[in-house]
Amino acid sequence: MIDFKKFEKYSKPGPRYTSYPTAPEFTEEFSQEDLIDIFSKQDSSRNLSLYLHLPFCRSACYFCGCNVIFTSKEDKKVRYLEYVQKELKLLEKYVDTSRKVTQMHFGGGTPTYFSPEQLDEVISMIKRSFPNFSSDAEISCEVDPRYFTKEHMDVLKKGGFNRLSFGVQDLDEEVQKTIHRIQPYETTQNVMNIAREAGIKSINIDLIYGLPHQNRETFNETLHKILELDADRFAVFNYAHVPWLMKTMRKFDETTFAPPSEKLLILKDTIDFFTSNGYKMVGMDHFAKEGDELFKAIEKSELHRNFQGYTTKGGADLIGIGVTSIGDGVNYYAQNYKDLKQYEEALDNGMLPTFKGYKLSADDQLRQFVIMELMSNFSLNIKRVEDKFDIDFFEYFKEDVDALDEFIEAELMTLDKEFIKVNPTGAMLIRNICMPFDAYLKKIPENKRRFSKTI
C-alpha cells in the first residue's frame, strides 16, 4: 500500500506544462511584426492545426480557469463572428493557407452557446480560409451538455467534426451547487445519445477532482455512474485553484477542499477504477480505451501535448484564432489579446490581434522537448535527445539530473544511461518530476511561484 501521506511534501506550486516556456514568460515585446516574419519563414511542408476560441458563457462555473465572457446578449455573439472573419482574412494574407490542416479544435467559453446557424457560419468561414483539410483530420469541439441540441450535432457533423468533449466535472449535487453548475446525469446521457446516433465514435468526458466538498466516497459514486455512458476517453483533471487570477474561485471555502493526501487517493482510486474497466492511463490525466489512438501513440512513445491537451497529431504549426487564443510553432508562441475591445481595435486597424508571445532559444527548444516527452510518455530516450540536439545529456543537465535523486529514492522513477522511466505512482507527480528541467522556474523562489499546486 502506497503511503500517500509522505507525498504531501510534493504539493507545491508548479506549471501544468501545456507549453514550455510557460505562459508567464510570454512578453508584450513580441509583436505582430514578429509573428508576420515567422509566418513568412515557416516551412510550407509542415501541417497546420487550428484553434478557435469562442469565449461566451451564459453564467460562471466557479471552478473554471478559462478566459470567458459572460453574456446573454445575442448581438455580442453576432459581432464576435464578424471580427473572427476579419482575423481570418488577415491570416490569409500572411499564412500559406493552402497547407494541409490535420487538426481543428473549438474551445471556450461554451462553443455550443452559439446557435447551430452561427456555428455553421463560422465553420464555413474557416474552411474558406483554410480549404485543405486532410481526410483524417481530427476535428473536435468542447461541449457543455446544458447547451447542446440535435441541431448543433447536425451542424458539427456536416462540418466534419469527429470528436466531442463533454464537460461534466462531478455528478454530486452538493458539489454541483457549490461550483455553480447544475447538470443532472440525464442531461449528459441525453447528449451522449445524440452524439452516438450521429455516428460520433470518439467522445471524451471531462471530470475534475479536488473540488469543494469532494471526497473519495462521493467521487467514486460519480465514477461508477459516469462509466455507464461508455465514453471513449475520460480526462480527469486536478482542480487548479488560482483565486488571484480568477475572482469566481474566491467564492469557495478553502476548508472544504480535500487535503493533498486524500486528493492523491482520489487520483489513485480513479486510475484503479478506469484501468480495471477497460481503459488505459494516457499522459497525466487522460484515460482511453485500448483501441483508442491515444493509447496506441503512448505505446509507441508518439504522444504529444499542446494547449488542447494530449494528441497524436504532432509536427503541426498551431494557428490561434479569436480573442485570447494561443498559436505556436517550432520556435515561438503567440497569444491574441485577452480583452475583447483591444482584440477588435487591432482588427479594425488591419492588424493581427497579437498581444504577446515568445521566441524560443536553442536551450528553450531542448528543454521543451525533454519536458513534453516526460509529460506525454512518462519516459525519455536519452540517446534520442543527444542525437537530436547534439549534446551530452548528463553533462548538459547535470544539475537537473541531480535534482531527480529524491524521486529515484522515493521509487517514483528510474534513471540509467539510456532512459528516464516514470512508474505509475510517479506519473501522479509528473509535473514535479519535470520541474527540475525548467530553467525559468529555478529563477523564482518557491514562495513566489504563482501556479496552481501540483497535488
C-alpha positions in Angstrom: 0.0 0.0 0.0 1.4 3.4 -1.0 1.8 5.9 1.8 0.4 9.0 0.2 0.8 11.0 3.3 4.5 11.2 2.7 3.8 12.6 -0.8 2.1 15.7 0.7 5.5 17.4 0.5 5.2 17.4 -3.3 2.1 19.6 -3.1 3.7 22.8 -4.3 3.0 25.4 -6.9 4.1 24.2 -10.4 3.3 24.6 -14.1 0.9 22.3 -16.0 3.3 22.4 -18.9 0.8 22.9 -21.7 3.8 24.9 -23.1 7.4 25.5 -22.3 8.4 28.2 -21.7 5.1 28.6 -19.8 2.7 31.4 -20.4 4.1 33.7 -17.6 7.2 34.0 -19.7 5.3 35.4 -22.7 6.2 39.0 -23.3 4.5 42.0 -24.9 7.8 42.8 -26.7 6.7 40.0 -29.1 4.8 41.9 -31.8 2.5 41.5 -34.8 5.7 42.1 -36.9 7.5 39.3 -35.2 4.6 36.9 -36.0 4.3 38.0 -39.6 8.1 37.5 -40.0 7.7 33.9 -38.5 4.8 33.2 -40.8 6.8 34.3 -43.9 9.6 31.8 -43.0 7.5 28.8 -42.0 8.1 25.5 -43.7 5.1 25.1 -46.1 5.5 21.3 -45.9 4.5 21.3 -42.2 0.9 20.7 -41.4 -1.4 23.2 -39.7 -3.5 22.8 -36.6 -6.3 25.4 -36.0 -7.7 26.5 -32.7 -10.8 28.8 -32.5 -11.7 30.4 -29.2 -15.5 31.0 -28.7 -15.4 32.9 -25.4 -19.0 33.4 -24.3 -20.9 31.7 -21.5 -24.3 32.5 -20.0 -23.1 32.2 -16.4 -20.0 31.4 -14.4 -18.9 28.0 -13.3 -16.9 29.0 -10.2 -14.1 26.4 -10.8 -13.3 27.5 -14.3 -9.9 28.9 -15.2 -10.7 29.6 -18.8 -10.8 33.0 -20.5 -14.6 33.6 -20.7 -17.0 36.4 -21.3 -20.4 36.2 -19.6 -23.3 37.5 -21.7 -26.9 36.8 -22.5 -26.9 39.3 -25.4 -27.2 37.8 -28.9 -25.7 40.8 -30.6 -22.4 40.2 -28.9 -22.1 36.8 -30.5 -23.0 38.1 -33.9 -20.4 40.9 -33.6 -17.7 38.5 -32.4 -18.1 36.3 -35.5 -17.7 39.4 -37.7 -14.3 40.0 -36.1 -13.3 36.4 -36.4 -14.0 36.8 -40.1 -11.7 39.9 -40.1 -8.9 37.9 -38.4 -9.3 35.0 -40.9 -8.9 37.5 -43.8 -5.7 38.8 -42.3 -4.3 35.3 -41.7 -5.0 34.6 -45.4 -2.7 37.5 -46.2 0.2 36.3 -44.0 -0.1 32.5 -43.8 0.2 29.9 -46.6 -3.4 28.7 -46.0 -3.1 26.0 -48.7 -1.1 23.9 -46.2 -2.8 20.8 -45.0 -4.9 21.1 -41.9 -4.7 17.9 -39.7 -6.4 19.2 -36.6 -9.0 21.8 -35.6 -10.5 22.4 -32.2 -13.3 24.7 -31.0 -12.8 25.8 -27.3 -14.3 28.3 -25.0 -16.2 29.6 -23.3 -19.1 27.5 -24.5 -18.8 26.9 -28.3 -22.3 25.4 -28.3 -23.7 28.5 -26.6 -23.6 29.9 -30.2 -26.6 28.8 -32.2 -26.4 26.0 -34.8 -26.7 28.6 -37.5 -23.8 30.6 -36.1 -21.6 27.5 -35.7 -22.4 26.6 -39.3 -21.4 30.1 -40.4 -18.0 30.0 -38.6 -17.2 26.5 -39.8 -17.8 27.7 -43.4 -15.7 30.8 -42.8 -12.7 28.8 -41.5 -12.9 26.3 -44.4 -13.0 29.1 -47.0 -9.8 30.5 -45.5 -8.1 27.1 -44.9 -9.6 24.8 -47.6 -7.1 21.9 -47.4 -8.3 19.7 -44.6 -6.8 16.2 -44.6 -9.2 13.3 -44.9 -8.2 12.0 -41.5 -8.2 15.4 -39.7 -9.0 15.4 -36.1 -11.8 17.9 -35.7 -13.2 18.4 -32.2 -15.4 20.7 -30.1 -15.8 21.3 -26.4 -19.5 20.9 -25.5 -21.4 22.0 -22.4 -24.3 19.4 -22.3 -26.6 22.1 -20.9 -26.3 23.9 -24.3 -26.4 21.2 -26.9 -29.2 20.1 -29.3 -29.6 17.7 -32.2 -29.4 20.8 -34.4 -26.0 21.6 -33.0 -24.9 18.0 -33.7 -26.2 18.1 -37.2 -24.1 21.2 -38.0 -21.0 19.8 -36.4 -21.4 16.5 -38.3 -21.9 18.3 -41.6 -18.7 20.4 -40.8 -16.6 17.2 -40.4 -16.4 17.1 -36.6 -15.5 13.7 -35.4 -14.6 14.2 -31.8 -16.6 15.8 -28.9 -15.6 16.6 -25.4 -18.4 16.9 -22.8 -17.8 18.8 -19.6 -19.3 17.1 -16.6 -16.8 17.7 -13.7 -18.8 15.9 -11.0 -22.3 14.4 -10.5 -22.7 15.0 -6.8 -25.5 17.5 -6.1 -23.7 19.4 -3.3 -20.5 19.8 -5.4 -22.6 20.9 -8.4 -24.4 23.5 -6.3 -21.1 24.8 -4.8 -19.4 25.2 -8.2 -22.5 26.8 -9.7 -23.1 24.2 -12.4 -26.2 22.2 -12.0 -26.1 19.4 -14.6 -28.2 16.3 -13.9 -26.8 12.9 -15.1 -29.8 12.7 -17.5 -28.6 15.9 -19.3 -25.3 14.3 -20.1 -26.9 11.0 -21.0 -29.1 12.7 -23.5 -26.3 14.5 -25.4 -24.3 11.3 -25.4 -27.2 9.6 -27.2 -27.5 12.5 -29.7 -23.8 12.2 -30.5 -23.8 8.4 -30.8 -26.9 8.5 -33.1 -25.0 10.9 -35.3 -22.1 8.4 -35.6 -19.5 10.2 -33.4 -17.1 7.5 -32.5 -14.8 9.5 -30.3 -16.3 11.1 -27.2 -14.4 12.4 -24.2 -15.9 13.3 -20.8 -14.1 15.8 -18.5 -14.1 15.3 -14.8 -12.3 17.3 -12.1 -11.1 16.1 -8.7 -10.2 18.4 -5.8 -13.4 20.5 -6.0 -15.1 21.7 -2.8 -16.9 19.0 -0.8 -15.5 16.2 -2.8 -14.2 13.1 -1.1 -13.2 9.6 -2.0 -16.7 8.2 -1.5 -18.6 10.8 -3.5 -16.1 10.8 -6.3 -16.3 7.0 -6.6 -20.1 7.4 -6.9 -19.5 9.8 -9.8 -17.0 7.4 -11.5 -19.4 4.4 -11.3 -22.3 6.4 -12.7 -20.3 8.1 -15.5 -18.9 4.8 -16.6 -22.4 3.7 -17.8 -22.1 6.3 -20.6 -19.3 4.3 -22.2 -17.2 7.3 -23.3 -14.1 6.5 -25.4 -11.9 8.8 -23.3 -12.0 10.4 -19.9 -10.0 13.4 -18.8 -9.8 13.7 -15.1 -8.1 17.0 -14.2 -6.7 18.2 -10.9 -8.7 21.3 -10.0 -6.3 24.3 -10.3 -7.1 26.8 -7.5 -5.8 30.2 -8.6 -8.1 32.7 -6.9 -5.5 35.5 -7.5 -6.3 35.1 -11.2 -10.0 34.0 -11.2 -12.3 36.0 -9.0 -15.0 33.4 -9.0 -12.7 30.9 -7.2 -12.7 33.3 -4.2 -16.3 32.1 -3.6 -15.0 28.7 -2.4 -14.5 28.0 1.3 -11.0 26.5 1.2 -11.6 24.4 4.3 -14.0 22.3 2.1 -11.1 21.1 -0.1 -9.7 17.6 0.4 -6.1 17.6 1.7 -3.4 16.7 -0.7 -3.1 13.1 0.7 -6.8 12.5 0.0 -6.6 14.1 -3.4 -3.8 11.6 -4.3 -6.0 8.8 -3.0 -8.9 10.0 -5.2 -6.5 10.0 -8.2 -5.3 6.5 -7.3 -8.9 5.4 -7.0 -9.6 6.9 -10.4 -6.6 5.2 -12.0 -7.6 1.8 -10.4 -11.2 2.2 -11.5 -10.6 3.1 -15.1 -7.8 0.6 -15.6 -10.0 -2.2 -14.2 -12.8 -1.2 -16.5 -11.1 -1.4 -19.9 -9.3 1.9 -20.0 -5.5 2.7 -20.0 -3.9 5.8 -18.5 -2.6 8.2 -21.1 -0.5 11.1 -20.0 -1.0 12.5 -16.6 -4.8 12.9 -16.6 -6.3 11.0 -19.6 -7.8 7.5 -19.9 -8.6 5.9 -23.2 -10.0 2.5 -24.3 -7.3 0.2 -25.6 -8.3 0.6 -29.2 -8.1 4.4 -29.0 -5.3 6.1 -31.0 -4.1 8.0 -27.9 -3.3 4.6 -26.2 -1.6 3.3 -29.4 0.5 6.5 -29.5 1.8 6.1 -26.0 2.7 2.5 -26.7 5.0 3.9 -29.4 6.1 6.9 -27.4 4.5 9.1 -30.0 2.1 11.0 -27.8 2.2 14.9 -28.0 1.0 17.6 -25.7 -0.3 21.1 -26.6 -2.7 23.7 -25.3 -5.7 21.4 -26.2 -4.3 18.5 -24.2 -2.9 15.2 -25.5 -2.9 14.5 -29.2 -1.4 12.1 -31.8 -1.1 15.0 -34.3 2.4 16.3 -33.7 4.6 18.2 -36.1 2.0 20.8 -37.0 2.1 24.6 -36.6 -0.9 25.8 -34.5 -2.8 28.9 -35.6 -4.8 30.5 -32.8 -7.9 32.3 -33.9 -10.1 34.5 -31.7 -9.7 36.5 -28.5 -7.1 35.2 -26.1 -6.2 32.2 -28.3 -2.6 30.9 -28.5 -0.7 29.7 -31.5 2.7 28.1 -31.7 5.3 26.6 -34.0 8.8 25.2 -33.9 10.3 28.2 -32.1 7.6 30.6 -30.9 4.3 31.1 -29.1 1.9 33.9 -29.9 -1.2 35.0 -28.0 -4.1 37.2 -29.1 -5.4 40.0 -26.9 -7.4 38.8 -23.9 -9.5 41.9 -23.8 -12.3 41.9 -26.4 -12.1 45.7 -27.0 -8.4 45.5 -27.7 -8.9 42.5 -30.0 -11.5 44.4 -32.0 -9.4 47.6 -32.2 -6.4 45.7 -33.6 -8.5 44.1 -36.3 -10.2 47.5 -37.1 -6.7 48.8 -37.7 -5.9 46.0 -40.1 -3.5 44.4 -37.6 -3.2 40.8 -36.3 -4.5 40.9 -32.7 -1.2 39.7 -31.3 -0.9 40.7 -27.7 2.3 38.9 -26.6 4.4 35.9 -27.4 7.8 34.3 -27.1 10.7 33.3 -29.3 12.3 30.1 -28.2 16.1 29.9 -27.8 18.0 26.7 -28.6 18.0 25.9 -24.9 14.2 26.5 -24.7 13.7 24.1 -27.6 15.8 21.4 -25.9 14.1 21.7 -22.5 10.7 21.9 -24.2 11.4 18.6 -25.9 12.5 16.9 -22.6 9.6 18.2 -20.6 7.0 17.4 -23.2 8.3 13.9 -23.7 8.1 13.2 -20.0 4.6 14.8 -19.7 3.3 12.8 -22.7 5.0 9.4 -22.5 6.3 9.2 -18.9 9.7 8.3 -20.4 12.7 9.9 -22.1 15.0 8.3 -24.6 18.3 9.9 -23.6 20.2 8.8 -26.8 17.4 10.3 -28.9 17.8 13.7 -27.1 21.6 13.6 -27.5 21.3 12.8 -31.3 18.6 15.4 -31.9 20.3 18.3 -30.1 24.0 17.2 -30.3 24.6 17.3 -26.6 26.0 15.1 -23.8 22.8 14.8 -21.8 24.4 14.1 -18.4 26.8 17.0 -18.8 24.2 19.5 -20.1 21.6 18.6 -17.5 24.0 17.7 -14.6 22.2 20.0 -12.0 18.8 18.9 -13.2 19.6 15.2 -13.1 21.0 15.6 -9.6 17.6 17.1 -8.6 15.9 13.8 -9.7 17.6 11.8 -6.9 14.7 12.4 -4.5 12.2 10.9 -7.0 14.5 7.9 -7.6 14.9 7.3 -3.9 11.2 7.6 -3.4 10.9 4.9 -6.1 8.8 7.1 -8.4 11.2 6.7 -11.4 14.3 5.1 -12.7 17.3 6.6 -14.5 20.1 4.9 -16.4 22.4 5.8 -19.3 19.7 5.3 -21.9 16.3 6.1 -20.3 14.3 8.1 -17.7 11.3 6.0 -16.9 8.5 7.2 -14.6 6.4 4.4 -12.9 2.6 4.6 -12.4 3.0 6.2 -9.0 5.4 8.7 -10.3 3.0 9.6 -13.1 0.7 11.1 -10.5 3.6 13.5 -9.7 4.9 14.0 -13.3 4.7 17.9 -13.0 7.1 17.7 -10.0 9.5 15.4 -12.0 9.5 17.8 -14.9 10.2 20.9 -12.8 13.9 20.4 -12.4 14.3 20.8 -16.2 12.5 24.2 -16.1 15.2 26.9 -16.3 12.7 29.7 -15.7 11.3 28.1 -12.5 14.7 28.0 -11.0 14.8 31.8 -11.0 11.7 32.1 -8.9 11.8 31.5 -5.2 9.3 28.7 -4.3 7.2 31.1 -2.1 6.8 33.5 -5.1 5.7 30.9 -7.7 2.2 31.8 -8.9 0.9 28.5 -10.2 -1.7 26.0 -9.0 -0.4 23.3 -6.7 0.8 20.0 -8.3 -1.5 18.0 -5.9 
